Amino acid sequence: MRTMKFRGQSGRAYSFTRMAPNSAWAREAGVALFAAQGPFGWRVVKLTPLRGRLHDVQPIWAFADAERYGAKAVFVMSESDAQHRANVIADLEAGLSPVCLSQNEPVALAA
């Protein structure tokens, strides 16, 4: 497993661990970041909260949605506090401009 840092709009860097997509990453409490490898590094496709529930399918569906936009990598940041998870997602979305926002609304791309 490899650790990567992603920086939010605030300038704060958050440490994420790359997980195998077929591992039990969705069971952890924290934040999942789905990304695609681009020519200049990682392109963030989607972020989603992880509630730490055993059979929570929401993160799996979020990854399936991100895969439609090219995401192949899963990064997880452990965080037990729900409010802090929401703040991290908002900061990262503002700073990284993911293809899909956490509200399941695709970002409008320039033509």
Order of alpha helices (4+ residues) and beta strands (2+ residues): beta-beta-beta-beta-alpha-beta-alpha
